[in-house]
Every structure is written in C-alpha cells, then in structure tokens.
Amino acid sequence: MGLFEAIFGSKQKQAAQDKRTYWQTLNGYTPYFSSWNGNAYENLLIRASIDARARHISKLKVECVGTAKDKVRNAVKNRPNSFQTWSQFLYRLSTILDMQNSAIIVPILDEYGRTNGFFPILPDRTEIVTGENNVPYFRYEFSNGEKAAIEKSLCGIMTKFQYKDDVFGTPSEKTLKETLDLMTLQGQSIKEATEQSGSFRFMAKLNNFSKNTDLRKEAKRFTVENMKSDNGVLLFPSDYEDVKEIKSTPYVMDTEQGKQIKENVFNYYGVNENVLQNKCTGEEYSSFYEGAVEPFAVQLSEVLTGMTFTSIEQTNGNGFVVSSNRLQYLSNADKNAISQAMGDRGIMDRNEIRDIWQLPPIPEEEGGSDFTIRGEYYMLKKDGSVKSVQAASEPVNATTGLTQTLTNYNGSKINALLDIIRSYKSGEFSREQAINIIVATYGYAIDFVEGLLDKDAGIIEDTASAYQDDILPTDVTPTEKEGGTGDAKNNNGKTE
C-alpha cells in the first residue's frame, strides 16, 4: 500500500474512474483551474516572499471547539493527518494559496465515511465533474498519476483574488508576468555586464587585401598571436590603420528601478524586507499579522468549520478556531509593559502572562489561573474572591481597630480607604466588591472589614479625619516621625 492509499483509501480512487460529465457554474463556465507555467516559484524574491508568509502562518494554532463529533476533534487535535504536522500542513497550504491563488482541502475519511483528517491538494491538478444525480465532485490527480474523486460539498476551498471564476481564485500569470520579465532581464543584464567587462574588442582598417578569405585568415592569425596567456601587449602590424577600441556599455538597472521591481513583489504578497529578513517586531509585526496572517486564519477557520460541521452544529458553538498569540513577537520591553499593566489590573491571569513569554503553564491547582492584583499582591480566584487571607486572631472593634491600623498608612492611603467606604455606602460598590478590594489592598481580615462597613459612615469619617489632621500630616509617613521608629505619637506624646 502506497502513500495515496494510506491517506485516501480505495473508495476515492474507485470513484475517480466513474465521473465523466463536467460541472458548470451559473454563467455556463466550466471551472477548471489553470496555473501559469512561468515557474514563478523558481524566482528567488518570490520564493522568499512566499516562504516568509508561510513561516509565520505555520505558527498558527488550530483548535476544534465545541462538543459535537468528538472523534473528529480527537483525531485532529495534534495533527491534520498521519503524514503531516499542523505546522507542515499550514506551511504547504499557505504556499499553494500564494502560488495559485486557490487551495483545496479534502477530508480524509475512515471506513465509515467519517472525517478523521485533512489534506491539501493542488488546484491546477483538480477539475470539477458531476456524478450520479448531478452531484459535483472534485477529481484530482497527483504527480504520480494516481487519481481520486470526492464530493465537492465535503471539501473546502480557500481563494485569493476571486473575481470571474465562481469557484477558484484568479491565477497570477498576467499580473506577475511583467514583473517577472523585468526581474529576468535585470539578472541577465548583470550577467552580461560581468562577462563583457573582461573582454577586449577593436576595429581597424587593413590594406592590401582583396579577398574575404584573406581577411578571415589575418583575423585568426592576429587572435592566435596576441591572445596568448603569456602576452601582455597587443602588437599591430603597419598594415593596420585607424585602430579603435570597441566599447560596449551594457544596460544595468539603477538602484531605484531595482527597488521598484522589489516593491511590486512585496506589494503583491503583502511583505517587506524586514519580514523577509526577520527584523520586524512590535507595531510592524502587528501590521503584518493583521494584513497577511490574520485573514488567512479567519478564512481557514471558516473553511474547516464549514466542511466539518452542519449548520445546527455550528449554531451550537462547534467549529475550528485558528489563532496566534501576537504578543509573543513583541520586544522584551513591550512584553514587560503589557505583562505589568494587564497583571496588576487583573485583566490577565498568571498563565496568560506566562504565555506571552513562551513559558509553560502552571497547573490550575497550583494557581495558574489566579490573578495577581497590585496592592500587596493578593491572589484572587476566577470568581473574584480572595484565595487566602490571614484571619484575625481575635475580634476587633471596627472603630478602635481603624484608629490603630491607620498608623500604618500615610494620607493618600487613608483617603483611598475612605473612597472605597464611601463608594460602598453610596451603592457604587457592592458589599462583596468592597470587601474584596479592601482585603486585597490593605490586608485586613474579612471579619474586620465586614464590621468596618457596618459602622456608620460618619463615625468612620470623624475617626479618620481626626487622625489625619491632628496626629499624622498627609505628607509625613509614620516611619518619618521620631527618627523613623515606626511609632506615631499624638500631641500629648503618647504612642497610638
């Protein structure tokens, strides 16, 4: 059994022999993909441009989400088929799409006709024919001559520049031909200039010769005598008159013209020199991702979803998601800024931040999905509750406790605490929100905070104001009083 049978089995091979009638679209056109035979992939710049796109696209992550068709999801979780990884599949699919502006994905079916994998095929070796009941089929041929056919409705088609054809994208032979011709001429002119730079030609008037054969003999003799490797001087007999050197100036494109040819290729494929040479980071990479990689990911997600799940299954949230973590390609400074801003505000959990730095995830039972909130860095669970807080050893009176604990803070922290309490009293914060914020920021025990919120706001205001105005000025911290001992004293010199 060869590679063909291993991937596609014998059913598709047998079906290929039975399809005869060509399928037509609404405009009466028979879809048949034709590719340009100009060997564009052999051009260095075009191949480099296609490779740059394919390399970045090969890093995309393909996931099957939902609950329907568990066997499909399990079969393609790690690889699309038994002969390719997802990275190899995406690279080849991207290359086919960029070369032919169309790419066909056929499902690999098991013995029961269920999808258990995917494989990309070349559109220029594919035709659409009809079988029984006028059902359209893709009939495709591999380079070894093997053929197979499968229902078109089971396959997926990715396209670019789709215009006149109802099925395939428009080939690029006319669009790229002029640019490729110019690139070929540019290479030839450089080659000719190099070869001619080492040659020497001249013309002269030669007297006393009446026959053409005599002229040819003299030219041959002169070449043999003067073009030996040990000769450094050309000797002209007296018969030669008006000796002149023939100077040829081969045309070589200037820098601007060569740059324009490059720009034509870059514009067509949506790349630039920094992408080709792996120099782009940050905003430049984000632009490349959004313009080149993301459209591919969106289209592939839709194509795989459409060829695998029914409309009802898609409505219920089943499908394929193709995505990438763009943040991994930022500079270290940008990564650090995003990690700090998103982590301190509880927008990203610990594993999401680690993913930016390409670090392995922490198991959930060890706190991988917890959020680290700035303010003594307390851990919060997914539901927003505090994961672990040191409980008070004994009940604390809220008003007395507030006066005692205010010695640990300066004026700005006191005002922040009062703002939280005021927001709770006014209904802006729920009780649970206020408790979580105060516990996470100030480290109070939960029972103390509950008692604090139950007290009348006026008592709290008076206690805090008296302490702030009479005991501790807002611009002086407790450690700055009395030589930094950490004890705040009142006007009578007593320690609070």
C-alpha positions as CSV (number, residue, x, y, z in Angstrom):
1,M,0.0,0.0,0.0
2,G,1.4,3.4,-1.0
3,L,1.1,6.9,0.3
4,F,-2.0,7.5,-1.8
5,E,-4.0,4.5,-0.4
6,A,-2.7,5.2,3.1
7,I,-4.2,8.7,3.1
8,F,-7.3,8.4,0.9
9,G,-8.1,4.7,0.8
10,S,-9.5,2.9,-2.2
11,K,-13.1,4.3,-2.2
12,Q,-12.0,7.7,-3.5
13,K,-9.7,6.1,-6.1
14,Q,-12.5,4.0,-7.4
15,A,-14.9,7.0,-7.5
16,A,-12.4,8.8,-9.7
17,Q,-13.0,6.3,-12.5
18,D,-16.7,6.9,-12.7
19,K,-17.1,10.7,-13.1
20,R,-17.3,11.8,-16.6
21,T,-19.5,14.9,-17.0
22,Y,-18.0,18.3,-16.3
23,W,-19.9,20.6,-13.9
24,Q,-20.9,24.1,-14.9
25,T,-21.5,27.2,-12.9
26,L,-24.4,29.7,-13.3
27,N,-22.7,31.6,-16.1
28,G,-22.2,28.4,-18.1
29,Y,-18.4,28.3,-17.4
30,T,-16.7,25.0,-16.7
31,P,-14.5,25.6,-13.7
32,Y,-11.0,24.3,-14.4
33,F,-8.0,25.8,-12.7
34,S,-5.1,26.7,-14.9
35,S,-1.8,27.7,-13.5
36,W,0.9,29.8,-15.1
37,N,3.9,27.7,-16.3
38,G,6.3,30.6,-15.9
39,N,7.9,28.8,-12.9
40,A,7.4,31.9,-10.6
41,Y,8.4,29.8,-7.6
42,E,11.9,29.4,-9.1
43,N,12.4,33.2,-8.7
44,L,14.4,34.0,-5.6
45,L,12.5,37.0,-4.4
46,I,9.1,35.5,-5.0
47,R,10.0,32.3,-3.2
48,A,11.4,34.3,-0.3
49,S,8.2,36.3,-0.1
50,I,6.0,33.2,-0.1
51,D,8.3,31.5,2.4
52,A,8.1,34.4,4.8
53,R,4.3,34.3,4.8
54,A,4.2,30.6,5.2
55,R,6.7,30.5,8.1
56,H,4.6,32.9,10.1
57,I,1.3,31.2,9.2
58,S,2.8,27.8,10.2
59,K,2.9,29.1,13.8
60,L,-0.9,29.4,14.0
61,K,-2.7,27.2,16.4
62,V,-5.7,25.2,15.1
63,E,-8.3,24.1,17.7
64,C,-11.6,22.3,17.3
65,V,-14.1,23.7,19.8
66,G,-17.5,22.5,20.9
67,T,-18.9,19.2,21.9
68,A,-20.1,17.7,18.6
69,K,-18.1,15.0,16.8
70,D,-15.7,14.0,19.5
71,K,-13.9,11.6,17.2
72,V,-13.0,14.4,14.7
73,R,-11.8,16.6,17.5
74,N,-9.6,13.9,19.0
75,A,-8.3,12.8,15.5
76,V,-7.1,16.3,14.5
77,K,-6.0,17.6,18.0
78,N,-2.3,17.1,17.3
79,R,-2.0,16.7,13.6
80,P,-4.2,17.0,10.5
81,N,-3.2,13.6,9.0
82,S,-0.8,10.8,9.7
83,F,1.9,12.3,7.4
84,Q,1.9,15.9,8.4
85,T,2.1,18.1,11.5
86,W,-0.2,21.1,11.7
87,S,2.9,23.3,11.1
88,Q,3.7,21.4,7.9
89,F,0.1,21.4,6.8
90,L,-0.3,25.2,7.3
91,Y,3.0,25.9,5.5
92,R,2.1,23.9,2.5
93,L,-1.5,25.3,2.4
94,S,-0.2,28.9,2.5
95,T,2.4,28.2,-0.2
96,I,-0.3,26.6,-2.5
97,L,-2.6,29.6,-1.9
98,D,0.1,32.2,-2.6
99,M,1.3,30.4,-5.7
100,Q,-2.1,29.5,-7.3
101,N,-4.5,31.9,-5.5
102,S,-6.6,28.9,-4.6
103,A,-6.1,26.0,-2.3
104,I,-8.3,22.9,-1.8
105,I,-8.6,21.0,1.4
106,V,-10.0,17.5,1.1
107,P,-11.2,15.4,4.1
108,I,-9.6,12.1,4.9
109,L,-12.5,9.6,5.6
110,D,-12.5,6.4,7.6
111,E,-14.2,3.2,6.6
112,Y,-17.5,4.6,7.8
113,G,-17.2,7.8,5.8
114,R,-16.5,10.0,8.8
115,T,-13.8,12.7,8.7
116,N,-10.7,12.0,10.6
117,G,-8.2,14.3,9.0
118,F,-7.4,16.9,6.3
119,F,-5.1,17.1,3.3
120,P,-4.2,20.0,0.9
121,I,-4.2,19.3,-2.8
122,L,-3.1,21.4,-5.8
123,P,-5.9,23.2,-7.7
124,D,-4.1,23.0,-11.0
125,R,-4.4,19.3,-10.9
126,T,-8.1,19.4,-10.0
127,E,-11.3,19.6,-12.1
128,I,-14.9,19.6,-11.1
129,V,-17.1,16.9,-12.6
130,T,-20.6,15.5,-11.9
131,G,-21.5,12.1,-10.8
132,E,-24.9,10.5,-10.1
133,N,-27.8,12.9,-9.6
134,N,-25.6,15.7,-10.9
135,V,-23.7,15.9,-7.7
136,P,-20.5,17.9,-8.2
137,Y,-17.2,16.1,-7.4
138,F,-13.6,17.2,-7.2
139,R,-11.4,14.9,-9.3
140,Y,-7.8,15.5,-8.6
141,E,-4.6,13.9,-9.9
142,F,-1.3,13.5,-8.1
143,S,2.1,13.8,-9.7
144,N,2.5,10.0,-9.8
145,G,-0.7,9.8,-12.0
146,E,-3.0,8.5,-9.2
147,K,-6.5,10.0,-9.3
148,A,-9.2,10.4,-6.7
149,A,-12.6,12.0,-6.5
150,I,-14.7,13.2,-3.7
151,E,-17.9,15.2,-3.3
152,K,-17.3,18.9,-3.6
153,S,-19.6,19.6,-0.6
154,L,-17.2,17.7,1.7
155,C,-14.2,19.8,0.7
156,G,-13.1,23.3,1.5
157,I,-11.7,25.9,-0.9
158,M,-9.5,28.9,0.1
159,T,-9.1,31.6,-2.5
160,K,-7.4,34.9,-3.2
161,F,-8.3,37.4,-6.0
162,Q,-11.5,35.7,-6.7
163,Y,-13.3,37.6,-9.4
164,K,-14.7,36.0,-12.6
165,D,-14.4,32.3,-11.5
166,D,-17.2,31.2,-9.2
167,V,-15.0,28.6,-7.5
168,F,-11.3,29.4,-7.9
169,G,-9.2,32.5,-7.4
170,T,-7.8,34.3,-10.5
171,P,-4.3,33.0,-11.5
172,S,-1.5,35.4,-11.4
173,E,0.2,34.9,-14.8
174,K,-0.8,38.2,-16.3
175,T,-0.3,40.2,-13.1
176,L,3.2,38.9,-12.3
177,K,4.4,38.3,-15.9
178,E,5.7,41.8,-16.5
179,T,7.4,42.0,-13.1
180,L,9.0,38.6,-13.6
181,D,10.2,39.5,-17.1
182,L,11.8,42.6,-15.7
183,M,13.5,40.6,-12.9
184,T,14.8,38.2,-15.5
185,L,16.2,41.0,-17.7
186,Q,17.8,42.5,-14.6
187,G,19.6,39.3,-13.9
188,Q,20.7,38.9,-17.5
189,S,22.0,42.4,-17.8
190,I,24.1,42.0,-14.7
191,K,25.5,38.7,-16.1
192,E,26.2,40.3,-19.5
193,A,28.0,43.3,-17.8
194,T,30.2,41.0,-15.8
195,E,31.2,38.9,-18.8
196,Q,31.9,41.8,-21.1
197,S,33.9,43.6,-18.5
198,G,36.7,41.1,-19.1
199,S,36.6,41.2,-22.9
200,F,38.6,43.4,-25.4
201,R,37.4,44.2,-28.9
202,F,38.8,46.6,-31.5
203,M,38.3,47.5,-35.2
204,A,41.0,48.6,-37.7
205,K,41.4,49.3,-41.4
206,L,43.5,46.7,-43.2
207,N,45.1,47.5,-46.6
208,N,46.3,45.3,-49.5
209,F,43.7,42.5,-49.0
210,S,41.3,41.8,-51.8
211,K,39.7,38.6,-50.7
212,N,37.4,37.9,-47.8
213,T,39.2,34.7,-47.1
214,D,42.4,36.6,-46.6
215,L,40.8,38.9,-44.1
216,R,39.5,35.9,-42.1
217,K,42.9,34.3,-42.1
218,E,44.5,37.5,-40.9
219,A,41.9,37.9,-38.1
220,K,42.5,34.4,-37.0
221,R,46.3,34.8,-37.1
222,F,46.1,38.0,-35.1
223,T,44.0,36.4,-32.4
224,V,46.2,33.4,-32.0
225,E,49.4,35.5,-31.8
226,N,48.1,38.2,-29.5
227,M,45.6,36.5,-27.2
228,K,48.0,34.0,-25.6
229,S,48.2,33.9,-21.9
230,D,51.8,35.0,-21.8
231,N,51.2,38.1,-23.9
232,G,50.6,41.4,-22.2
233,V,50.8,43.7,-25.2
234,L,48.8,43.9,-28.5
235,L,51.1,44.3,-31.5
236,F,49.6,45.8,-34.6
237,P,51.5,45.5,-38.0
238,S,52.0,48.6,-40.1
239,D,49.2,47.3,-42.4
240,Y,46.6,48.2,-39.7
241,E,45.3,51.7,-39.8
242,D,42.8,53.7,-37.7
243,V,42.9,51.1,-34.8
244,K,40.0,51.8,-32.4
245,E,38.7,50.0,-29.4
246,I,35.0,48.9,-29.5
247,K,33.4,49.8,-26.2
248,S,30.1,48.2,-25.3
249,T,28.1,49.6,-22.4
250,P,25.6,47.0,-21.2
251,Y,22.4,48.4,-19.6
252,V,22.1,47.8,-15.9
253,M,19.1,48.9,-14.0
254,D,19.8,51.6,-11.4
255,T,19.0,51.3,-7.8
256,E,15.6,53.0,-7.9
257,Q,14.5,50.8,-10.8
258,G,15.6,47.7,-9.0
259,K,13.8,48.9,-5.8
260,Q,10.6,49.4,-7.7
261,I,10.7,45.8,-9.0
262,K,11.1,44.6,-5.4
263,E,8.2,46.8,-4.3
264,N,6.0,45.3,-6.9
265,V,6.6,41.8,-5.5
266,F,6.3,43.0,-1.9
267,N,3.0,44.7,-2.6
268,Y,1.6,41.7,-4.3
269,Y,2.4,39.3,-1.4
270,G,2.0,41.8,1.4
271,V,5.5,41.6,2.8
272,N,8.6,43.8,3.1
273,E,12.3,43.4,3.6
274,N,12.0,43.4,7.4
275,V,9.6,40.5,7.2
276,L,11.8,38.6,4.8
277,Q,14.9,39.1,7.0
278,N,13.1,38.5,10.3
279,K,13.7,42.1,11.6
280,C,10.1,43.2,12.3
281,T,8.8,43.5,15.9
282,G,6.1,45.3,17.8
283,E,3.9,47.5,15.7
284,E,5.4,46.5,12.4
285,Y,4.8,42.8,13.1
286,S,1.2,43.6,14.3
287,S,0.6,45.3,10.9
288,F,2.0,42.3,9.1
289,Y,-0.1,39.9,11.2
290,E,-3.3,41.8,10.6
291,G,-2.7,42.2,6.9
292,A,-1.3,38.8,6.0
293,V,-1.6,36.2,8.7
294,E,-5.0,37.0,10.3
295,P,-7.0,37.0,7.0
296,F,-5.6,33.5,6.3
297,A,-6.5,32.4,9.9
298,V,-10.1,33.7,9.5
299,Q,-10.7,32.1,6.2
300,L,-9.2,28.7,7.2
301,S,-11.3,28.7,10.4
302,E,-14.5,29.2,8.3
303,V,-13.5,26.7,5.7
304,L,-12.6,23.9,8.2
305,T,-15.8,24.6,10.2
306,G,-18.0,24.6,7.1
307,M,-16.6,21.3,5.7
308,T,-16.8,19.5,9.1
309,F,-19.9,20.7,11.0
310,T,-23.5,21.1,10.0
311,S,-25.3,24.4,10.3
312,I,-27.0,23.3,13.5
313,E,-23.7,22.2,15.0
314,Q,-22.1,25.5,14.1
315,T,-25.0,27.4,15.7
316,N,-24.4,25.4,18.9
317,G,-20.8,26.6,19.1
318,N,-18.9,23.9,17.3
319,G,-16.2,24.8,14.8
320,F,-12.5,25.3,14.2
321,V,-10.6,28.3,15.6
322,V,-7.2,29.3,14.1
323,S,-5.4,31.8,16.2
324,S,-2.0,33.1,17.2
325,N,-0.6,34.9,20.2
326,R,0.8,38.1,18.6
327,L,2.2,39.2,22.0
328,Q,4.9,36.6,21.8
329,Y,6.6,38.6,19.0
330,L,6.9,41.9,20.8
331,S,10.1,43.2,22.1
332,N,11.0,42.3,25.7
333,A,10.3,45.9,26.8
334,D,6.8,45.8,25.3
335,K,6.2,42.3,26.8
336,N,7.2,43.6,30.2
337,A,4.9,46.7,29.9
338,I,1.9,44.6,28.8
339,S,2.5,41.9,31.5
340,Q,2.7,44.5,34.2
341,A,-0.3,46.6,33.1
342,M,-2.6,43.6,32.5
343,G,-1.4,41.6,35.5
344,D,-1.6,44.4,38.0
345,R,-5.2,45.2,37.0
346,G,-6.4,41.6,37.0
347,I,-7.1,41.5,33.2
348,M,-4.7,38.6,32.6
349,D,-4.1,35.6,34.8
350,R,-0.7,34.1,35.6
351,N,-0.7,31.5,32.7
352,E,-1.8,34.1,30.2
353,I,1.2,36.3,31.2
354,R,3.5,33.3,31.0
355,D,2.2,32.5,27.5
356,I,3.4,35.9,26.4
357,W,6.9,34.9,27.5
358,Q,6.6,31.4,26.0
359,L,6.8,29.8,29.4
360,P,5.0,26.6,30.3
361,P,1.7,27.0,32.1
362,I,1.3,26.5,35.8
363,P,-1.3,23.8,36.7
364,E,-4.6,25.2,37.8
365,E,-4.5,23.6,41.2
366,E,-1.2,25.4,41.8
367,G,-2.7,28.8,40.9
368,G,-2.1,29.0,37.2
369,S,-5.5,30.6,36.6
370,D,-5.3,33.0,39.5
371,F,-5.0,36.8,39.1
372,T,-2.3,38.8,40.8
373,I,-3.7,42.3,41.8
374,R,-1.4,45.1,42.7
375,G,-1.7,46.1,46.3
376,E,0.4,43.7,48.4
377,Y,-0.2,41.2,45.6
378,Y,-3.0,39.1,46.9
379,M,-4.3,36.1,44.8
380,L,-7.8,36.3,43.5
381,K,-9.8,33.3,42.2
382,K,-11.7,33.3,39.0
383,D,-14.9,34.4,40.8
384,G,-13.1,37.4,42.2
385,S,-12.9,36.2,45.8
386,V,-9.7,36.3,47.8
387,K,-7.9,33.0,47.6
388,S,-6.2,33.1,51.0
389,V,-6.3,35.9,53.7
390,Q,-4.8,35.8,57.2
391,A,-7.7,35.7,59.6
392,A,-7.8,37.9,62.7
393,S,-6.7,36.2,65.9
394,E,-9.5,37.8,67.9
395,P,-12.5,40.0,67.2
396,V,-11.6,43.7,66.5
397,N,-13.8,46.6,67.1
398,A,-14.1,48.4,63.8
399,T,-13.8,51.9,65.0
400,T,-11.0,51.3,67.5
401,G,-9.2,49.0,65.0
402,L,-9.4,51.6,62.3
403,T,-7.7,54.1,64.6
404,Q,-5.0,51.6,65.4
405,T,-4.3,50.4,61.9
406,L,-4.3,53.9,60.4
407,T,-0.8,54.3,61.9
408,N,0.5,52.1,59.1
409,Y,-0.6,54.5,56.3
410,N,0.0,58.0,55.0
411,G,-2.7,60.4,54.0
412,S,-3.1,59.1,50.4
413,K,-3.8,55.6,51.6
414,I,-6.3,56.9,54.2
415,N,-8.1,58.9,51.6
416,A,-8.2,55.8,49.3
417,L,-9.7,53.7,52.0
418,L,-12.4,56.3,52.7
419,D,-13.2,56.5,49.0
420,I,-13.9,52.8,49.0
421,I,-16.1,53.0,52.0
422,R,-18.0,56.0,50.6
423,S,-18.5,54.1,47.3
424,Y,-20.0,51.2,49.2
425,K,-22.2,53.5,51.3
426,S,-23.4,55.2,48.1
427,G,-24.2,51.9,46.3
428,E,-21.4,52.3,43.7
429,F,-19.7,49.1,45.0
430,S,-21.5,46.0,46.2
431,R,-20.6,44.7,49.7
432,E,-18.6,41.8,48.2
433,Q,-16.7,44.1,45.9
434,A,-15.8,46.5,48.7
435,I,-14.7,43.6,51.0
436,N,-12.5,42.1,48.2
437,I,-10.9,45.4,47.3
438,I,-10.1,46.4,51.0
439,V,-8.8,42.9,51.8
440,A,-6.7,42.7,48.7
441,T,-5.3,46.2,49.1
442,Y,-4.9,46.7,52.8
443,G,-4.6,43.1,54.1
444,Y,-7.4,43.4,56.7
445,A,-9.2,40.2,57.9
446,I,-12.6,39.7,56.3
447,D,-14.5,39.9,59.6
448,F,-12.8,43.2,60.5
449,V,-13.8,44.7,57.0
450,E,-17.3,43.5,57.5
451,G,-17.5,45.3,60.8
452,L,-16.0,48.4,59.3
453,L,-18.6,48.5,56.5
454,D,-21.4,48.0,59.0
455,K,-20.4,51.1,61.0
456,D,-22.0,54.4,60.4
457,A,-20.1,56.4,57.8
458,G,-20.0,59.5,59.9
459,I,-18.1,57.7,62.7
460,I,-15.5,56.4,60.2
461,E,-15.1,59.9,58.7
462,D,-14.6,61.5,62.1
463,T,-12.1,58.9,63.2
464,A,-10.1,59.1,60.0
465,S,-10.2,62.9,59.8
466,A,-9.1,63.3,63.4
467,Y,-6.2,61.0,62.9
468,Q,-5.2,62.5,59.6
469,D,-5.4,66.2,60.7
470,D,-4.2,66.1,64.3
471,I,-1.9,63.1,64.5
472,L,-0.3,62.3,61.1
473,P,0.1,65.0,58.4
474,T,-0.7,63.8,54.9
475,D,2.9,64.4,53.7
476,V,4.6,62.5,56.6
477,T,4.7,58.8,56.9
478,P,4.7,57.0,60.3
479,T,8.4,56.0,59.9
480,E,9.4,59.6,59.4
481,K,8.1,60.5,62.8
482,E,10.5,60.4,65.8
483,G,13.6,59.3,63.8
484,G,11.9,56.5,61.8
485,T,10.9,54.3,64.7
486,G,7.6,53.5,63.1
487,D,5.6,54.8,66.1
488,A,3.2,57.6,65.5
489,K,2.6,59.9,68.5
490,N,-0.2,62.3,69.3
491,N,0.1,65.8,70.6
492,N,0.5,64.6,74.2
493,G,3.5,62.4,73.2
494,K,1.7,59.2,73.7
495,T,2.1,56.4,71.3
496,E,-1.1,55.2,69.5
